[in-house]
Amino acid sequence: MKSLLESLRDLARPGEEQLAIQPAGAHKPDEIALDFDDALKYWKPRLWTSLSSAQREALSDVDARLSIMSGSANSQLWSEEAVLSDPAWTELRQLARRAAALLEGGT
């Protein structure tokens, strides 16, 4: 299981890098999101109470952004081209960078 910080770092990578680290044959955009979702589900009950309110809020922001991006109405966001060029993915990466920085800094 990836650490929460590692999953955030991967989520914050440029689109080209995000796609490159995903397994061949996988639906790469889904895998990018699932890596974070799996890590959050695993680590949240183990770490949540030890995190600061800013850290919890930043993680919740990333999770909420992914929820907003999900669903059949947003299917256009789940292509490799969208990972590379859609503003929703750019915003997601910014949120992930903020959350990772907060987790690294401990505040």
TORBALUM-889034 format. One record per residue: residue number from 1; residue in one letter; x, y, z of N, C-alpha, C in turn. Coordinates in pm, 1 decimal. Last residue first. Layout:
   resi   resn     n_east    n_north       n_up    ca_east   ca_north      ca_up     c_east    c_north       c_up
    NUM      A          X          Y          Z          X          Y          Z          X          Y          Z
...
REM end
This chain:
   resi   resn     n_east    n_north       n_up    ca_east   ca_north      ca_up     c_east    c_north       c_up
    107      T      208.9     2079.5      919.3      119.6     2181.6      976.1      -18.8     2173.1      919.5
    106      G      399.4     1911.9      807.6      343.7     1878.2      936.3      252.8     1981.4      997.8
    105      G      522.0     1918.5      564.3      557.2     2020.8      661.5      500.5     1996.4      799.7
    104      E      404.7     1706.6      430.8      551.0     1707.7      447.6      591.7     1805.0      557.5
    103      L      139.1     1788.2      432.0      176.1     1663.8      499.9      327.0     1657.8      525.3
    102      L      161.6     2024.5      280.8      114.4     2029.8      419.9      151.2     1903.3      496.5
    101      A      244.0     1919.4       36.4      330.0     2014.8      107.6      290.1     2024.3      254.6
    100      A       21.2     1764.1      -29.1      150.6     1699.4       -6.4      242.7     1791.7       71.9
     99      A     -171.6     1966.0      -62.6     -188.9     1864.7       41.6      -56.1     1796.4       73.2
     98      R      -59.8     2102.7     -282.8      -83.7     2172.4     -155.8      -94.6     2071.5      -41.4
     97      R      -62.8     1901.2     -476.5       64.6     1961.9     -435.5       50.3     2031.5     -301.0
     96      A     -339.1     1858.4     -497.2     -253.1     1750.2     -448.9     -117.3     1804.7     -403.7
     95      L     -419.7     2102.4     -606.9     -470.2     2061.3     -475.8     -382.9     1951.9     -414.9
     94      Q     -284.4     2082.3     -853.6     -254.7     2192.2     -760.5     -301.2     2157.5     -619.3
     93      R     -410.6     1859.2     -965.5     -267.1     1853.6     -935.4     -227.1     1963.6     -837.5
     92      L     -669.4     1967.0     -996.1     -647.4     1851.7     -909.8     -500.2     1841.1     -870.6
     91      E     -617.9     2163.9    -1187.4     -662.8     2202.1    -1054.0     -640.9     2088.0     -954.3
     90      T     -550.4     1997.2    -1401.5     -454.5     2096.4    -1352.9     -490.6     2138.6    -1211.5
     89      W     -788.9     1862.7    -1436.0     -671.5     1787.1    -1392.0     -563.7     1881.7    -1340.2
     88      A     -945.2     2074.9    -1525.1     -984.8     2002.5    -1404.0     -867.4     1922.3    -1348.3
     87      P     -830.7     2155.5    -1768.8     -810.6     2237.7    -1648.6     -852.0     2167.7    -1518.4
     86      D     -677.7     1902.0    -1965.4     -800.2     1958.7    -1909.7     -771.4     2037.6    -1781.8
     85      S     -439.5     1780.4    -2061.3     -475.2     1916.9    -2101.4     -597.2     1977.8    -2034.4
     84      L     -371.9     1524.0    -1969.1     -266.8     1612.8    -2017.7     -310.6     1757.8    -2033.2
     83      V     -614.2     1412.5    -1904.9     -510.3     1418.2    -1801.1     -403.7     1519.9    -1840.8
     82      A     -731.7     1422.6    -2160.3     -781.4     1510.6    -2053.9     -679.2     1523.9    -1941.9
     81      E     -585.3     1219.2    -2288.9     -577.1     1357.7    -2337.9     -624.1     1455.9    -2231.5
     80      E     -674.5      996.1    -2151.1     -534.8     1037.9    -2136.1     -516.1     1181.7    -2183.8
     79      S     -994.4     1057.1    -1997.6     -911.0     1012.4    -2109.8     -767.8     1059.3    -2083.3
     78      W    -1190.4     1156.6    -1827.6    -1120.9     1033.1    -1795.9    -1051.8      970.4    -1917.1
     77      L    -1349.9     1366.9    -1888.4    -1231.7     1394.9    -1806.1    -1143.0     1272.8    -1785.9
     76      Q    -1573.2     1273.8    -2014.9    -1470.2     1334.6    -2099.1    -1342.1     1364.1    -2021.1
     75      S    -1747.1     1203.2    -1811.2    -1667.6     1097.2    -1873.9    -1554.7     1153.0    -1961.2
     74      N    -1919.7     1344.2    -1650.1    -1782.7     1393.3    -1666.7    -1691.7     1291.7    -1734.0
     73      A    -2152.2     1207.8    -1631.2    -2159.9     1343.3    -1687.7    -2021.0     1401.0    -1714.1
     72      S    -2081.4      978.4    -1492.3    -2097.2      970.9    -1638.4    -2104.8     1108.7    -1703.7
     71      G    -1829.9     1040.1    -1239.9    -1965.7     1024.0    -1289.5    -1974.2     1032.5    -1440.5
     70      S    -1593.0     1286.3    -1112.7    -1643.7     1151.6    -1140.4    -1785.3     1154.3    -1196.4
     69      M    -1519.9     1536.2    -1030.2    -1477.4     1494.4    -1163.9    -1540.5     1361.7    -1206.1
     68      I    -1609.6     1536.8     -768.8    -1672.2     1628.7     -865.8    -1640.2     1585.4    -1008.7
     67      S    -1425.7     1356.9     -660.9    -1569.4     1324.6     -662.3    -1643.2     1410.2     -764.1
     66      L    -1188.9     1502.2     -686.0    -1204.7     1376.3     -759.4    -1351.3     1335.5     -767.1
     65      R    -1250.7     1709.3     -508.6    -1225.9     1739.7     -650.4    -1241.7     1613.2     -733.5
     64      A    -1264.3     1567.4     -266.1    -1384.7     1632.1     -320.6    -1368.7     1663.6     -469.0
     63      D     -996.7     1490.9     -235.2    -1100.9     1389.5     -246.0    -1228.1     1447.3     -307.7
     62      V     -879.4     1744.6     -209.2     -839.5     1654.8     -318.2     -948.9     1551.1     -342.4
     61      D    -1011.6     1833.0       22.7    -1023.3     1908.8     -102.7     -986.6     1822.6     -223.1
     60      S     -923.4     1650.7      212.2    -1065.9     1652.3      176.7    -1088.4     1727.4       46.6
     59      L     -657.9     1733.0      228.5     -689.9     1598.6      179.5     -835.6     1590.0      135.7
     58      A     -700.5     1990.3      335.6     -633.6     1974.7      205.9     -661.3     1837.2      145.8
     57      E     -820.8     1927.0      582.5     -894.1     2005.4      483.1     -833.2     1988.5      344.2
     56      R     -609.9     1792.1      708.7     -736.4     1721.8      681.8     -816.6     1794.8      574.2
     55      Q     -424.7     2004.2      723.3     -393.1     1881.9      648.7     -519.6     1806.1      612.3
     54      A     -564.5     2182.9      887.3     -524.0     2224.1      751.9     -491.6     2102.7      665.4
     53      S     -587.6     2037.7     1123.8     -709.9     2072.0     1049.6     -675.9     2114.6      906.6
     52      S     -335.2     1778.7     1130.0     -386.7     1911.5     1163.0     -513.7     1938.1     1082.9
     51      L     -364.3     1431.8     1222.5     -339.5     1538.5     1124.7     -396.3     1670.6     1174.8
     50      S     -446.5     1237.3     1390.3     -314.0     1293.6     1415.5     -279.6     1408.0     1319.6
     49      T     -687.8     1150.9     1293.8     -688.3     1226.1     1419.4     -552.0     1287.3     1451.2
     48      W     -604.8     1011.1     1055.1     -687.9     1132.1     1051.1     -678.4     1214.9     1179.3
     47      L     -466.3      767.6     1043.8     -392.3      892.9     1059.9     -477.7     1015.0     1089.5
     46      R     -633.8      548.3     1011.3     -511.4      531.4     1088.8     -444.7      663.4     1124.0
     45      P     -840.0      617.3      843.5     -873.4      575.7      980.3     -750.1      561.4     1070.5
     44      K     -671.0      694.1      611.8     -757.9      788.0      684.0     -792.8      739.6      824.9
     43      W     -536.3      486.0      482.5     -467.2      566.4      583.4     -558.3      656.2      664.8
     42      Y     -725.3      364.4      306.6     -643.5      284.4      397.3     -590.8      369.0      513.3
     41      K     -839.3      577.4      167.6     -926.0      483.1      240.1     -847.4      401.1      341.8
     40      L     -606.2      688.0       55.5     -686.9      764.8      149.8     -775.7      672.2      233.0
     39      A     -522.9      480.5     -114.5     -436.2      524.7       -4.4     -516.8      601.7       99.9
     38      D     -741.4      470.3     -292.8     -704.4      352.7     -212.6     -619.6      393.1      -92.3
     37      D     -728.0      729.3     -403.0     -847.1      685.7     -331.2     -816.6      566.1     -240.8
     36      F     -477.6      726.6     -532.5     -502.7      817.0     -420.1     -620.5      767.9     -337.0
     35      D     -527.7      521.1     -717.9     -411.5      513.8     -629.1     -431.8      603.7     -507.4
     34      L     -749.1      616.5     -859.8     -766.1      504.0     -767.6     -647.9      488.9     -672.0
     33      A     -640.7      816.4    -1024.7     -735.1      851.8     -918.7     -747.2      740.3     -815.1
     32      I     -476.8      657.0    -1187.9     -422.3      775.2    -1119.8     -510.8      811.0    -1000.8
     31      E     -659.3      474.7    -1294.4     -555.7      428.4    -1201.3     -494.3      544.2    -1123.2
     30      D     -806.3      637.3    -1470.0     -871.4      574.6    -1354.4     -768.6      534.5    -1249.5
     29      P     -604.6      699.6    -1658.7     -667.9      804.9    -1577.9     -737.8      749.3    -1453.9
     28      K     -536.9      429.5    -1757.7     -445.4      510.3    -1679.0     -511.4      624.0    -1600.9
     27      H     -644.2      134.4    -1759.5     -705.5      262.1    -1794.7     -638.6      365.1    -1704.8
     26      A     -359.6      -71.4    -1843.3     -459.2      -20.2    -1748.7     -525.9      103.2    -1808.3
     25      G     -158.8     -128.4    -2019.6     -283.8     -200.9    -2033.1     -393.7     -155.4    -1939.0
     24      A      100.3      -63.0    -1791.2       58.7      -82.3    -1930.3      -69.9     -163.7    -1931.5
     23      P       45.6      130.5    -1494.2       74.7        3.1    -1561.9       23.9        0.9    -1706.0
     22      Q      182.8      463.1    -1470.0       71.3      368.8    -1459.0      101.6      242.2    -1538.2
     21      I      375.3      646.5    -1520.4      397.5      556.5    -1406.7      284.9      454.1    -1388.7
     20      A      283.6      797.8    -1737.8      399.4      710.0    -1756.3      416.5      610.5    -1641.5
     19      L       79.6      959.3    -1635.0       46.2      851.4    -1728.9      159.4      750.4    -1739.7
     18      Q      231.9     1131.4    -1475.6      123.5     1052.4    -1417.9       91.2      933.8    -1507.5
     17      E      396.8     1252.5    -1665.4      455.3     1162.2    -1565.9      348.8     1074.3    -1502.0
     16      E      208.2     1403.0    -1804.8      289.8     1305.7    -1877.4      350.2     1204.0    -1780.6
     15      G      102.6     1572.1    -1598.8       21.8     1470.2    -1664.1      101.7     1362.9    -1734.6
     14      P      321.4     1615.6    -1316.1      269.8     1657.7    -1446.9      198.4     1541.1    -1515.2
     13      R      206.4     1507.0     -987.5      300.6     1504.7    -1100.3      238.8     1566.7    -1225.4
     12      A       19.3     1479.0     -790.2       65.6     1614.6     -819.4      160.9     1621.0     -938.9
     11      L      -12.1     1209.9     -758.9     -126.5     1285.3     -809.7      -85.9     1426.9     -850.4
     10      D      232.2     1149.2     -642.0      201.3     1096.9     -775.3       86.7     1175.1     -839.4
      9      R      195.3     1281.1     -397.3      305.8     1321.3     -486.5      280.2     1273.3     -628.1
      8      L      -17.0     1130.2     -297.8      -34.9     1272.4     -329.1       73.8     1322.3     -423.6
      7      S      108.0      885.6     -259.0       -4.1      892.6     -353.3      -32.7     1037.6     -392.2
      6      E      296.8      959.9      -65.0      341.6      910.7     -195.9      229.0      919.9     -298.8
      5      L      123.4     1024.0      146.9      210.2     1125.7       88.9      258.1     1084.9      -49.5
      4      L       11.1      776.0      201.6      -75.3      885.8      158.5        7.5      994.6       91.9
      3      S      196.9      503.1       64.6      167.9      598.6      170.9       78.5      707.5      113.6
      2      K       58.6      214.0      -93.1      131.7      339.8      -97.9       99.4      423.4       25.1
      1      M       85.1     -118.9        0.0        0.0        0.0        0.0       88.6      123.9        0.0
REM end
